[in-house]
């Protein structure tokens, strides 16, 4: 894969992992999302949208794809927060990481496919 041009990784994804707290008896009582890391990312052009029916309501679902540097600790089931670079003052979008796929041999880059969390 060719190297990325200057500024290609202009987006930032804050990757979140689920953590569970326990009470004094060892019983799981709460789950929260905590920050794993902030990753520089490139938003790939193939953003997709679809509509689906959930709870008798029509909802629009958008899928985003990001290129990030390869790492082994980012997995499906995690979440990410993303504030588009062109909307710096906007509220971050809450995204679910639905797919983690290596690019080529996977040693340098991977693609995260994310959908808006509902």
Order of alpha helices (4+ residues) and beta strands (2+ residues): beta-beta-beta-beta-beta-beta-beta
